[in-house]
Amino acid sequence: MLMDLHKTQRLGSALTFLERYHNEGEDFLDQIVTGDETWVAYVTPESKQQSMEWRHSSSPKRVKFKQTISAR
C-alpha cells in the first residue's frame, strides 16, 4: 500500500516527465528505459494458528494486508 509520501513523490516524478516532454519533445521519450516487473512471493503465508497472538480484549486488532501471488 502506498503511503501519502510515496504518492506525492510519484506525482512529482510524473510532472517532471511531462515538463521535460514539453521542453524536449520526442527526443526525451527515446531516453526512457522500461522493464517488466515480476513479483515473487518468498514468504509462505501463515496458517490461521501461526498468525494467532495474545492481546488484551480491548486492544485493537493488527491490520493485515491480503497477499496475492501474481500469475507467471
PQR file with spaces between the fields and no chain letter, atoms N, CA, C, O and H, PARSE charges and radii, in Angstrom:
ATOM       1  N    MET     1       0.848   -1.166    0.000 -0.4000 1.5000
ATOM       2  CA   MET     1       0.000    0.000    0.000 -0.0000 2.0000
ATOM       3  C    MET     1       0.902    1.240    0.000  0.5500 1.7000
ATOM       4  O    MET     1       1.861    1.324    0.766 -0.5500 1.4000
ATOM       5  N    LEU     2       0.585    2.168   -0.845 -0.4000 1.5000
ATOM       6  CA   LEU     2       1.387    3.386   -0.954 -0.0000 2.0000
ATOM       7  C    LEU     2       1.014    4.369    0.150  0.5500 1.7000
ATOM       8  O    LEU     2      -0.160    4.590    0.445 -0.5500 1.4000
ATOM       9  H    LEU     2      -0.195    2.099   -1.468  0.4000 1.0000
ATOM      10  N    MET     3       2.040    4.944    0.745 -0.4000 1.5000
ATOM      11  CA   MET     3       1.834    5.983    1.749 -0.0000 2.0000
ATOM      12  C    MET     3       1.684    7.321    1.010  0.5500 1.7000
ATOM      13  O    MET     3       2.016    7.432   -0.170 -0.5500 1.4000
ATOM      14  H    MET     3       2.994    4.764    0.506  0.4000 1.0000
ATOM      15  N    ASP     4       1.184    8.321    1.720 -0.4000 1.5000
ATOM      16  CA   ASP     4       0.993    9.641    1.112 -0.0000 2.0000
ATOM      17  C    ASP     4       2.301   10.198    0.556  0.5500 1.7000
ATOM      18  O    ASP     4       2.308   10.841   -0.494 -0.5500 1.4000
ATOM      19  H    ASP     4       0.915    8.231    2.679  0.4000 1.0000
ATOM      20  N    LEU     5       3.402    9.952    1.255 -0.4000 1.5000
ATOM      21  CA   LEU     5       4.705   10.431    0.783 -0.0000 2.0000
ATOM      22  C    LEU     5       5.052    9.813   -0.565  0.5500 1.7000
ATOM      23  O    LEU     5       5.531   10.510   -1.460 -0.5500 1.4000
ATOM      24  H    LEU     5       3.397    9.430    2.107  0.4000 1.0000
ATOM      25  N    HIS     6       4.817    8.518   -0.718 -0.4000 1.5000
ATOM      26  CA   HIS     6       5.122    7.837   -1.978 -0.0000 2.0000
ATOM      27  C    HIS     6       4.236    8.355   -3.115  0.5500 1.7000
ATOM      28  O    HIS     6       4.697    8.524   -4.244 -0.5500 1.4000
ATOM      29  H    HIS     6       4.428    7.952    0.009  0.4000 1.0000
ATOM      30  N    LYS     7       2.976    8.602   -2.808 -0.4000 1.5000
ATOM      31  CA   LYS     7       2.066    9.139   -3.827 -0.0000 2.0000
ATOM      32  C    LYS     7       2.539   10.523   -4.286  0.5500 1.7000
ATOM      33  O    LYS     7       2.502   10.839   -5.475 -0.5500 1.4000
ATOM      34  H    LYS     7       2.602    8.465   -1.891  0.4000 1.0000
ATOM      35  N    THR     8       2.980   11.337   -3.330 -0.4000 1.5000
ATOM      36  CA   THR     8       3.467   12.676   -3.657 -0.0000 2.0000
ATOM      37  C    THR     8       4.730   12.600   -4.510  0.5500 1.7000
ATOM      38  O    THR     8       4.889   13.370   -5.457 -0.5500 1.4000
ATOM      39  H    THR     8       3.009   11.080   -2.364  0.4000 1.0000
ATOM      40  N    GLN     9       5.638   11.663   -4.174 -0.4000 1.5000
ATOM      41  CA   GLN     9       6.863   11.505   -4.959 -0.0000 2.0000
ATOM      42  C    GLN     9       6.541   11.056   -6.387  0.5500 1.7000
ATOM      43  O    GLN     9       7.155   11.538   -7.339 -0.5500 1.4000
ATOM      44  H    GLN     9       5.508   11.037   -3.404  0.4000 1.0000
ATOM      45  N    ARG    10       5.597   10.149   -6.542 -0.4000 1.5000
ATOM      46  CA   ARG    10       5.212    9.697   -7.887 -0.0000 2.0000
ATOM      47  C    ARG    10       4.600   10.830   -8.699  0.5500 1.7000
ATOM      48  O    ARG    10       4.870   10.971   -9.891 -0.5500 1.4000
ATOM      49  H    ARG    10       5.098    9.757   -5.769  0.4000 1.0000
ATOM      50  N    LEU    11       3.775   11.632   -8.041 -0.4000 1.5000
ATOM      51  CA   LEU    11       3.174   12.774   -8.727 -0.0000 2.0000
ATOM      52  C    LEU    11       4.247   13.745   -9.177  0.5500 1.7000
ATOM      53  O    LEU    11       4.195   14.262  -10.293 -0.5500 1.4000
ATOM      54  H    LEU    11       3.556   11.517   -7.072  0.4000 1.0000
ATOM      55  N    GLY    12       5.226   13.998   -8.306 -0.4000 1.5000
ATOM      56  CA   GLY    12       6.327   14.895   -8.659 -0.0000 2.0000
ATOM      57  C    GLY    12       7.126   14.375   -9.843  0.5500 1.7000
ATOM      58  O    GLY    12       7.498   15.142  -10.731 -0.5500 1.4000
ATOM      59  H    GLY    12       5.268   13.579   -7.399  0.4000 1.0000
ATOM      60  N    SER    13       7.393   13.064   -9.857 -0.4000 1.5000
ATOM      61  CA   SER    13       8.124   12.465  -10.981 -0.0000 2.0000
ATOM      62  C    SER    13       7.334   12.581  -12.274  0.5500 1.7000
ATOM      63  O    SER    13       7.900   12.884  -13.324 -0.5500 1.4000
ATOM      64  H    SER    13       7.091   12.441   -9.135  0.4000 1.0000
ATOM      65  N    ALA    14       6.027   12.339  -12.204 -0.4000 1.5000
ATOM      66  CA   ALA    14       5.186   12.433  -13.395 -0.0000 2.0000
ATOM      67  C    ALA    14       5.186   13.858  -13.948  0.5500 1.7000
ATOM      68  O    ALA    14       5.264   14.057  -15.161 -0.5500 1.4000
ATOM      69  H    ALA    14       5.567   12.092  -11.351  0.4000 1.0000
ATOM      70  N    LEU    15       5.099   14.839  -13.066 -0.4000 1.5000
ATOM      71  CA   LEU    15       5.115   16.237  -13.520 -0.0000 2.0000
ATOM      72  C    LEU    15       6.464   16.608  -14.138  0.5500 1.7000
ATOM      73  O    LEU    15       6.517   17.365  -15.107 -0.5500 1.4000
ATOM      74  H    LEU    15       5.035   14.678  -12.081  0.4000 1.0000
ATOM      75  N    THR    16       7.552   16.075  -13.579 -0.4000 1.5000
ATOM      76  CA   THR    16       8.876   16.312  -14.147 -0.0000 2.0000
ATOM      77  C    THR    16       8.966   15.734  -15.551  0.5500 1.7000
ATOM      78  O    THR    16       9.479   16.381  -16.464 -0.5500 1.4000
ATOM      79  H    THR    16       7.509   15.460  -12.791  0.4000 1.0000
ATOM      80  N    PHE    17       8.462   14.499  -15.722 -0.4000 1.5000
ATOM      81  CA   PHE    17       8.468   13.868  -17.043 -0.0000 2.0000
ATOM      82  C    PHE    17       7.647   14.674  -18.040  0.5500 1.7000
ATOM      83  O    PHE    17       8.072   14.859  -19.181 -0.5500 1.4000
ATOM      84  H    PHE    17       8.045   13.974  -14.980  0.4000 1.0000
ATOM      85  N    LEU    18       6.481   15.155  -17.631 -0.4000 1.5000
ATOM      86  CA   LEU    18       5.647   15.945  -18.533 -0.0000 2.0000
ATOM      87  C    LEU    18       6.328   17.257  -18.930  0.5500 1.7000
ATOM      88  O    LEU    18       6.247   17.688  -20.080 -0.5500 1.4000
ATOM      89  H    LEU    18       6.136   15.005  -16.704  0.4000 1.0000
ATOM      90  N    GLU    19       6.994   17.877  -17.969 -0.4000 1.5000
ATOM      91  CA   GLU    19       7.695   19.127  -18.264 -0.0000 2.0000
ATOM      92  C    GLU    19       8.849   18.888  -19.238  0.5500 1.7000
ATOM      93  O    GLU    19       9.050   19.661  -20.175 -0.5500 1.4000
ATOM      94  H    GLU    19       7.060   17.526  -17.035  0.4000 1.0000
ATOM      95  N    ARG    20       9.601   17.818  -19.008 -0.4000 1.5000
ATOM      96  CA   ARG    20      10.716   17.518  -19.921 -0.0000 2.0000
ATOM      97  C    ARG    20      10.195   17.165  -21.312  0.5500 1.7000
ATOM      98  O    ARG    20      10.808   17.541  -22.311 -0.5500 1.4000
ATOM      99  H    ARG    20       9.438   17.191  -18.246  0.4000 1.0000
ATOM     100  N    TYR    21       9.076   16.450  -21.391 -0.4000 1.5000
ATOM     101  CA   TYR    21       8.494   16.119  -22.696 -0.0000 2.0000
ATOM     102  C    TYR    21       8.064   17.400  -23.412  0.5500 1.7000
ATOM     103  O    TYR    21       8.243   17.536  -24.622 -0.5500 1.4000
ATOM     104  H    TYR    21       8.578   16.145  -20.579  0.4000 1.0000
ATOM     105  N    HIS    22       7.500   18.328  -22.656 -0.4000 1.5000
ATOM     106  CA   HIS    22       7.076   19.602  -23.242 -0.0000 2.0000
ATOM     107  C    HIS    22       8.284   20.379  -23.782  0.5500 1.7000
ATOM     108  O    HIS    22       8.216   20.991  -24.847 -0.5500 1.4000
ATOM     109  H    HIS    22       7.354   18.218  -21.673  0.4000 1.0000
ATOM     110  N    ASN    23       9.391   20.343  -23.027 -0.4000 1.5000
ATOM     111  CA   ASN    23      10.584   21.104  -23.425 -0.0000 2.0000
ATOM     112  C    ASN    23      11.412   20.399  -24.494  0.5500 1.7000
ATOM     113  O    ASN    23      11.911   21.054  -25.409 -0.5500 1.4000
ATOM     114  H    ASN    23       9.447   19.846  -22.161  0.4000 1.0000
ATOM     115  N    GLU    24      11.570   19.076  -24.400 -0.4000 1.5000
ATOM     116  CA   GLU    24      12.483   18.341  -25.273 -0.0000 2.0000
ATOM     117  C    GLU    24      11.786   17.550  -26.381  0.5500 1.7000
ATOM     118  O    GLU    24      12.431   17.156  -27.352 -0.5500 1.4000
ATOM     119  H    GLU    24      11.165   18.544  -23.657  0.4000 1.0000
ATOM     120  N    GLY    25      10.492   17.314  -26.249 -0.4000 1.5000
ATOM     121  CA   GLY    25       9.742   16.602  -27.281 -0.0000 2.0000
ATOM     122  C    GLY    25      10.067   15.115  -27.337  0.5500 1.7000
ATOM     123  O    GLY    25      10.384   14.485  -26.328 -0.5500 1.4000
ATOM     124  H    GLY    25       9.968   17.634  -25.460  0.4000 1.0000
ATOM     125  N    GLU    26       9.978   14.574  -28.551 -0.4000 1.5000
ATOM     126  CA   GLU    26      10.149   13.134  -28.766 -0.0000 2.0000
ATOM     127  C    GLU    26      11.540   12.632  -28.382  0.5500 1.7000
ATOM     128  O    GLU    26      11.690   11.462  -28.031 -0.5500 1.4000
ATOM     129  H    GLU    26       9.720   15.085  -29.371  0.4000 1.0000
ATOM     130  N    ASP    27      12.555   13.488  -28.438 -0.4000 1.5000
ATOM     131  CA   ASP    27      13.912   13.069  -28.074 -0.0000 2.0000
ATOM     132  C    ASP    27      13.973   12.589  -26.625  0.5500 1.7000
ATOM     133  O    ASP    27      14.730   11.672  -26.306 -0.5500 1.4000
ATOM     134  H    ASP    27      12.433   14.439  -28.723  0.4000 1.0000
ATOM     135  N    PHE    28      13.191   13.196  -25.764 -0.4000 1.5000
ATOM     136  CA   PHE    28      13.167   12.793  -24.361 -0.0000 2.0000
ATOM     137  C    PHE    28      12.626   11.374  -24.209  0.5500 1.7000
ATOM     138  O    PHE    28      13.134   10.596  -23.402 -0.5500 1.4000
ATOM     139  H    PHE    28      12.576   13.941  -26.024  0.4000 1.0000
ATOM     140  N    LEU    29      11.596   11.038  -24.986 -0.4000 1.5000
ATOM     141  CA   LEU    29      10.996    9.708  -24.873 -0.0000 2.0000
ATOM     142  C    LEU    29      11.964    8.602  -25.290  0.5500 1.7000
ATOM     143  O    LEU    29      11.876    7.485  -24.782 -0.5500 1.4000
ATOM     144  H    LEU    29      11.184   11.670  -25.642  0.4000 1.0000
ATOM     145  N    ASP    30      12.874    8.895  -26.196 -0.4000 1.5000
ATOM     146  CA   ASP    30      13.845    7.894  -26.632 -0.0000 2.0000
ATOM     147  C    ASP    30      14.850    7.536  -25.539  0.5500 1.7000
ATOM     148  O    ASP    30      15.517    6.505  -25.628 -0.5500 1.4000
ATOM     149  H    ASP    30      12.945    9.803  -26.609  0.4000 1.0000
ATOM     150  N    GLN    31      14.965    8.370  -24.516 -0.4000 1.5000
ATOM     151  CA   GLN    31      15.925    8.126  -23.437 -0.0000 2.0000
ATOM     152  C    GLN    31      15.349    7.299  -22.297  0.5500 1.7000
ATOM     153  O    GLN    31      16.092    6.889  -21.405 -0.5500 1.4000
ATOM     154  H    GLN    31      14.423    9.208  -24.443  0.4000 1.0000
ATOM     155  N    ILE    32      14.038    7.042  -22.302 -0.4000 1.5000
ATOM     156  CA   ILE    32      13.394    6.311  -21.210 -0.0000 2.0000
ATOM     157  C    ILE    32      13.552    4.805  -21.437  0.5500 1.7000
ATOM     158  O    ILE    32      13.265    4.285  -22.515 -0.5500 1.4000
ATOM     159  H    ILE    32      13.434    7.375  -23.026  0.4000 1.0000
ATOM     160  N    VAL    33      14.011    4.132  -20.397 -0.4000 1.5000
ATOM     161  CA   VAL    33      14.162    2.679  -20.439 -0.0000 2.0000
ATOM     162  C    VAL    33      13.110    2.079  -19.515  0.5500 1.7000
ATOM     163  O    VAL    33      12.986    2.474  -18.355 -0.5500 1.4000
ATOM     164  H    VAL    33      14.244    4.555  -19.521  0.4000 1.0000
ATOM     165  N    THR    34      12.360    1.123  -20.041 -0.4000 1.5000
ATOM     166  CA   THR    34      11.332    0.478  -19.226 -0.0000 2.0000
ATOM     167  C    THR    34      11.654   -0.996  -19.075  0.5500 1.7000
ATOM     168  O    THR    34      12.453   -1.552  -19.829 -0.5500 1.4000
ATOM     169  H    THR    34      12.460    0.802  -20.983  0.4000 1.0000
ATOM     170  N    GLY    35      11.033   -1.613  -18.108 -0.4000 1.5000
ATOM     171  CA   GLY    35      11.220   -3.040  -17.886 -0.0000 2.0000
ATOM     172  C    GLY    35       9.960   -3.651  -17.315  0.5500 1.7000
ATOM     173  O    GLY    35       9.073   -2.951  -16.827 -0.5500 1.4000
ATOM     174  H    GLY    35      10.383   -1.162  -17.496  0.4000 1.0000
ATOM     175  N    ASP    36       9.898   -4.948  -17.381 -0.4000 1.5000
ATOM     176  CA   ASP    36       8.754   -5.670  -16.853 -0.0000 2.0000
ATOM     177  C    ASP    36       9.053   -6.053  -15.413  0.5500 1.7000
ATOM     178  O    ASP    36      10.132   -6.563  -15.112 -0.5500 1.4000
ATOM     179  H    ASP    36      10.618   -5.517  -17.777  0.4000 1.0000
ATOM     180  N    GLU    37       8.098   -5.808  -14.523 -0.4000 1.5000
ATOM     181  CA   GLU    37       8.278   -6.178  -13.122 -0.0000 2.0000
ATOM     182  C    GLU    37       7.611   -7.511  -12.861  0.5500 1.7000
ATOM     183  O    GLU    37       6.477   -7.741  -13.281 -0.5500 1.4000
ATOM     184  H    GLU    37       7.221   -5.394  -14.768  0.4000 1.0000
ATOM     185  N    THR    38       8.305   -8.376  -12.176 -0.4000 1.5000
ATOM     186  CA   THR    38       7.749   -9.654  -11.768 -0.0000 2.0000
ATOM     187  C    THR    38       7.789   -9.722  -10.254  0.5500 1.7000
ATOM     188  O    THR    38       8.844   -9.569   -9.638 -0.5500 1.4000
ATOM     189  H    THR    38       9.226   -8.190  -11.834  0.4000 1.0000
ATOM     190  N    TRP    39       6.633   -9.952   -9.665 -0.4000 1.5000
ATOM     191  CA   TRP    39       6.550  -10.035   -8.213 -0.0000 2.0000
ATOM     192  C    TRP    39       6.638  -11.506   -7.808  0.5500 1.7000
ATOM     193  O    TRP    39       5.872  -12.342   -8.287 -0.5500 1.4000
ATOM     194  H    TRP    39       5.776  -10.077  -10.165  0.4000 1.0000
ATOM     195  N    VAL    40       7.568  -11.802   -6.936 -0.4000 1.5000
ATOM     196  CA   VAL    40       7.762  -13.168   -6.480 -0.0000 2.0000
ATOM     197  C    VAL    40       7.561  -13.192   -4.972  0.5500 1.7000
ATOM     198  O    VAL    40       8.143  -12.387   -4.245 -0.5500 1.4000
ATOM     199  H    VAL    40       8.191  -11.123   -6.547  0.4000 1.0000
ATOM     200  N    ALA    41       6.728  -14.128   -4.506 -0.4000 1.5000
ATOM     201  CA   ALA    41       6.494  -14.256   -3.073 -0.0000 2.0000
ATOM     202  C    ALA    41       7.524  -15.207   -2.486  0.5500 1.7000
ATOM     203  O    ALA    41       7.538  -16.392   -2.821 -0.5500 1.4000
ATOM     204  H    ALA    41       6.255  -14.782   -5.097  0.4000 1.0000
ATOM     205  N    TYR    42       8.380  -14.700   -1.617 -0.4000 1.5000
ATOM     206  CA   TYR    42       9.376  -15.540   -0.968 -0.0000 2.0000
ATOM     207  C    TYR    42       8.892  -16.025    0.391  0.5500 1.7000
ATOM     208  O    TYR    42       9.557  -16.841    1.029 -0.5500 1.4000
ATOM     209  H    TYR    42       8.368  -13.738   -1.345  0.4000 1.0000
ATOM     210  N    VAL    43       7.753  -15.536    0.836 -0.4000 1.5000
ATOM     211  CA   VAL    43       7.242  -15.876    2.155 -0.0000 2.0000
ATOM     212  C    VAL    43       6.040  -16.795    1.997  0.5500 1.7000
ATOM     213  O    VAL    43       5.125  -16.516    1.222 -0.5500 1.4000
ATOM     214  H    VAL    43       7.213  -14.873    0.318  0.4000 1.0000
ATOM     215  N    THR    44       6.056  -17.879    2.732 -0.4000 1.5000
ATOM     216  CA   THR    44       4.908  -18.770    2.741 -0.0000 2.0000
ATOM     217  C    THR    44       3.856  -18.152    3.659  0.5500 1.7000
ATOM     218  O    THR    44       4.167  -17.812    4.800 -0.5500 1.4000
ATOM     219  H    THR    44       6.799  -18.106    3.362  0.4000 1.0000
ATOM     220  N    PRO    45       2.623  -18.001    3.189 -0.5600 1.5000
ATOM     221  CA   PRO    45       1.589  -17.388    4.032  0.2800 2.0000
ATOM     222  C    PRO    45       1.399  -18.181    5.330  0.5500 1.7000
ATOM     223  O    PRO    45       1.514  -19.406    5.352 -0.5500 1.4000
ATOM     224  N    GLU    46       1.106  -17.450    6.405 -0.4000 1.5000
ATOM     225  CA   GLU    46       0.898  -18.081    7.694 -0.0000 2.0000
ATOM     226  C    GLU    46      -0.429  -18.813    7.736  0.5500 1.7000
ATOM     227  O    GLU    46      -1.401  -18.404    7.100 -0.5500 1.4000
ATOM     228  H    GLU    46       1.012  -16.455    6.387  0.4000 1.0000
ATOM     229  N    SER    47      -0.459  -19.905    8.498 -0.4000 1.5000
ATOM     230  CA   SER    47      -1.732  -20.571    8.731 -0.0000 2.0000
ATOM     231  C    SER    47      -2.484  -19.771    9.792  0.5500 1.7000
ATOM     232  O    SER    47      -1.918  -18.870   10.411 -0.5500 1.4000
ATOM     233  H    SER    47       0.330  -20.237    9.015  0.4000 1.0000
ATOM     234  N    LYS    48      -3.730  -20.093    9.996 -0.4000 1.5000
ATOM     235  CA   LYS    48      -4.522  -19.371   10.980 -0.0000 2.0000
ATOM     236  C    LYS    48      -3.909  -19.521   12.374  0.5500 1.7000
ATOM     237  O    LYS    48      -3.865  -18.562   13.144 -0.5500 1.4000
ATOM     238  H    LYS    48      -4.190  -20.824    9.493  0.4000 1.0000
ATOM     239  N    GLN    49      -3.438  -20.724   12.691 -0.4000 1.5000
ATOM     240  CA   GLN    49      -2.860  -20.957   14.011 -0.0000 2.0000
ATOM     241  C    GLN    49      -1.530  -20.200   14.161  0.5500 1.7000
ATOM     242  O    GLN    49      -1.237  -19.676   15.236 -0.5500 1.4000
ATOM     243  H    GLN    49      -3.473  -21.503   12.065  0.4000 1.0000
ATOM     244  N    GLN    50      -0.738  -20.142   13.107 -0.4000 1.5000
ATOM     245  CA   GLN    50       0.541  -19.437   13.179 -0.0000 2.0000
ATOM     246  C    GLN    50       0.351  -17.934   13.377  0.5500 1.7000
ATOM     247  O    GLN    50       1.201  -17.275   13.977 -0.5500 1.4000
ATOM     248  H    GLN    50      -0.976  -20.568   12.234  0.4000 1.0000
ATOM     249  N    SER    51      -0.750  -17.396   12.881 -0.4000 1.5000
ATOM     250  CA   SER    51      -0.951  -15.953   12.970 -0.0000 2.0000
ATOM     251  C    SER    51      -1.643  -15.532   14.265  0.5500 1.7000
ATOM     252  O    SER    51      -1.848  -14.339   14.490 -0.5500 1.4000
ATOM     253  H    SER    51      -1.440  -17.931   12.394  0.4000 1.0000
ATOM     254  N    MET    52      -2.003  -16.485   15.115 -0.4000 1.5000
ATOM     255  CA   MET    52      -2.637  -16.132   16.386 -0.0000 2.0000
ATOM     256  C    MET    52      -1.651  -15.395   17.277  0.5500 1.7000
ATOM     257  O    MET    52      -0.447  -15.649   17.231 -0.5500 1.4000
ATOM     258  H    MET    52      -1.836  -17.454   14.933  0.4000 1.0000
ATOM     259  N    GLU    53      -2.173  -14.478   18.092 -0.4000 1.5000
ATOM     260  CA   GLU    53      -1.331  -13.739   19.010 -0.0000 2.0000
ATOM     261  C    GLU    53      -2.118  -13.402   20.255  0.5500 1.7000
ATOM     262  O    GLU    53      -3.342  -13.273   20.219 -0.5500 1.4000
ATOM     263  H    GLU    53      -3.151  -14.272   18.129  0.4000 1.0000
ATOM     264  N    TRP    54      -1.397  -13.259   21.370 -0.4000 1.5000
ATOM     265  CA   TRP    54      -2.020  -12.883   22.626 -0.0000 2.0000
ATOM     266  C    TRP    54      -2.155  -11.369   22.649  0.5500 1.7000
ATOM     267  O    TRP    54      -1.214  -10.644   22.324 -0.5500 1.4000
ATOM     268  H    TRP    54      -0.403  -13.364   21.400  0.4000 1.0000
ATOM     269  N    ARG    55      -3.331  -10.903   23.036 -0.4000 1.5000
ATOM     270  CA   ARG    55      -3.544   -9.477   23.180 -0.0000 2.0000
ATOM     271  C    ARG    55      -4.718   -9.251   24.118  0.5500 1.7000
ATOM     272  O    ARG    55      -5.548  -10.139   24.316 -0.5500 1.4000
ATOM     273  H    ARG    55      -4.095  -11.491   23.300  0.4000 1.0000
ATOM     274  N    HIS    56      -4.781   -8.070   24.687 -0.4000 1.5000
ATOM     275  CA   HIS    56      -5.877   -7.711   25.586 -0.0000 2.0000
ATOM     276  C    HIS    56      -7.140   -7.546   24.754  0.5500 1.7000
ATOM     277  O    HIS    56      -7.080   -7.127   23.598 -0.5500 1.4000
ATOM     278  H    HIS    56      -4.107   -7.349   24.526  0.4000 1.0000
ATOM     279  N    SER    57      -8.269   -7.871   25.337 -0.4000 1.5000
ATOM     280  CA   SER    57      -9.532   -7.812   24.591 -0.0000 2.0000
ATOM     281  C    SER    57      -9.876   -6.403   24.118  0.5500 1.7000
ATOM     282  O    SER    57     -10.597   -6.244   23.132 -0.5500 1.4000
ATOM     283  H    SER    57      -8.318   -8.211   26.276  0.4000 1.0000
ATOM     284  N    SER    58      -9.373   -5.380   24.803 -0.4000 1.5000
ATOM     285  CA   SER    58      -9.694   -4.008   24.403 -0.0000 2.0000
ATOM     286  C    SER    58      -8.670   -3.418   23.425  0.5500 1.7000
ATOM     287  O    SER    58      -8.875   -2.321   22.905 -0.5500 1.4000
ATOM     288  H    SER    58      -8.787   -5.509   25.603  0.4000 1.0000
ATOM     289  N    SER    59      -7.569   -4.140   23.173 -0.4000 1.5000
ATOM     290  CA   SER    59      -6.562   -3.602   22.256 -0.0000 2.0000
ATOM     291  C    SER    59      -7.006   -3.818   20.806  0.5500 1.7000
ATOM     292  O    SER    59      -7.699   -4.790   20.507 -0.5500 1.4000
ATOM     293  H    SER    59      -7.402   -5.030   23.596  0.4000 1.0000
ATOM     294  N    PRO    60      -6.607   -2.912   19.907 -0.5600 1.5000
ATOM     295  CA   PRO    60      -7.043   -3.029   18.501  0.2800 2.0000
ATOM     296  C    PRO    60      -6.387   -4.219   17.810  0.5500 1.7000
ATOM     297  O    PRO    60      -5.282   -4.631   18.161 -0.5500 1.4000
ATOM     298  N    LYS    61      -7.084   -4.752   16.833 -0.4000 1.5000
ATOM     299  CA   LYS    61      -6.543   -5.868   16.059 -0.0000 2.0000
ATOM     300  C    LYS    61      -5.453   -5.371   15.121  0.5500 1.7000
ATOM     301  O    LYS    61      -5.500   -4.236   14.647 -0.5500 1.4000
ATOM     302  H    LYS    61      -7.982   -4.417   16.548  0.4000 1.0000
ATOM     303  N    ARG    62      -4.487   -6.214   14.860 -0.4000 1.5000
ATOM     304  CA   ARG    62      -3.416   -5.877   13.937 -0.0000 2.0000
ATOM     305  C    ARG    62      -3.967   -5.925   12.508  0.5500 1.7000
ATOM     306  O    ARG    62      -4.667   -6.867   12.139 -0.5500 1.4000
ATOM     307  H    ARG    62      -4.448   -7.136   15.245  0.4000 1.0000
ATOM     308  N    VAL    63      -3.653   -4.924   11.726 -0.4000 1.5000
ATOM     309  CA   VAL    63      -4.131   -4.855   10.344 -0.0000 2.0000
ATOM     310  C    VAL    63      -3.208   -5.686    9.459  0.5500 1.7000
ATOM     311  O    VAL    63      -1.989   -5.516    9.480 -0.5500 1.4000
ATOM     312  H    VAL    63      -3.084   -4.159   12.026  0.4000 1.0000
ATOM     313  N    LYS    64      -3.799   -6.577    8.690 -0.4000 1.5000
ATOM     314  CA   LYS    64      -3.023   -7.398    7.765 -0.0000 2.0000
ATOM     315  C    LYS    64      -3.494   -7.105    6.353  0.5500 1.7000
ATOM     316  O    LYS    64      -4.688   -6.940    6.103 -0.5500 1.4000
ATOM     317  H    LYS    64      -4.790   -6.715    8.673  0.4000 1.0000
ATOM     318  N    PHE    65      -2.544   -7.042    5.436 -0.4000 1.5000
ATOM     319  CA   PHE    65      -2.886   -6.836    4.039 -0.0000 2.0000
ATOM     320  C    PHE    65      -3.003   -8.189    3.370  0.5500 1.7000
ATOM     321  O    PHE    65      -2.254   -9.113    3.684 -0.5500 1.4000
ATOM     322  H    PHE    65      -1.574   -7.176    5.639  0.4000 1.0000
ATOM     323  N    LYS    66      -3.937   -8.304    2.453 -0.4000 1.5000
ATOM     324  CA   LYS    66      -4.118   -9.551    1.738 -0.0000 2.0000
ATOM     325  C    LYS    66      -2.954   -9.752    0.779  0.5500 1.7000
ATOM     326  O    LYS    66      -2.640   -8.878   -0.028 -0.5500 1.4000
ATOM     327  H    LYS    66      -4.546   -7.553    2.198  0.4000 1.0000
ATOM     328  N    GLN    67      -2.320  -10.914    0.877 -0.4000 1.5000
ATOM     329  CA   GLN    67      -1.198  -11.213   -0.007 -0.0000 2.0000
ATOM     330  C    GLN    67      -1.726  -11.965   -1.222  0.5500 1.7000
ATOM     331  O    GLN    67      -2.466  -12.940   -1.093 -0.5500 1.4000
ATOM     332  H    GLN    67      -2.575  -11.625    1.533  0.4000 1.0000
ATOM     333  N    THR    68      -1.341  -11.504   -2.382 -0.4000 1.5000
ATOM     334  CA   THR    68      -1.721  -12.188   -3.612 -0.0000 2.0000
ATOM     335  C    THR    68      -0.459  -12.609   -4.339  0.5500 1.7000
ATOM     336  O    THR    68       0.537  -11.884   -4.358 -0.5500 1.4000
ATOM     337  H    THR    68      -0.740  -10.712   -2.487  0.4000 1.0000
ATOM     338  N    ILE    69      -0.512  -13.767   -4.926 -0.4000 1.5000
ATOM     339  CA   ILE    69       0.613  -14.271   -5.695 -0.0000 2.0000
ATOM     340  C    ILE    69       0.303  -14.021   -7.159  0.5500 1.7000
ATOM     341  O    ILE    69      -0.734  -14.447   -7.668 -0.5500 1.4000
ATOM     342  H    ILE    69      -1.321  -14.355   -4.911  0.4000 1.0000
ATOM     343  N    SER    70       1.204  -13.331   -7.827 -0.4000 1.5000
ATOM     344  CA   SER    70       0.953  -12.954   -9.212 -0.0000 2.0000
ATOM     345  C    SER    70       1.076  -14.153  -10.138  0.5500 1.7000
ATOM     346  O    SER    70       1.786  -15.113   -9.839 -0.5500 1.4000
ATOM     347  H    SER    70       2.046  -12.984   -7.413  0.4000 1.0000
ATOM     348  N    ALA    71       0.383  -14.090  -11.255 -0.4000 1.5000
ATOM     349  CA   ALA    71       0.450  -15.132  -12.258 -0.0000 2.0000
ATOM     350  C    ALA    71       1.761  -15.012  -13.025  0.5500 1.7000
ATOM     351  O    ALA    71       2.301  -13.913  -13.159 -0.5500 1.4000
ATOM     352  H    ALA    71      -0.195  -13.310  -11.498  0.4000 1.0000
ATOM     353  N    ARG    72       2.269  -16.108  -13.520 -0.4000 1.5000
ATOM     354  CA   ARG    72       3.518  -16.079  -14.269 -0.0000 2.0000
ATOM     355  C    ARG    72       3.335  -15.446  -15.605  0.5500 1.7000
ATOM     356  O    ARG    72       4.291  -15.337  -16.373 -0.5500 1.4000
ATOM     357  H    ARG    72       1.831  -17.000  -13.412  0.4000 1.0000
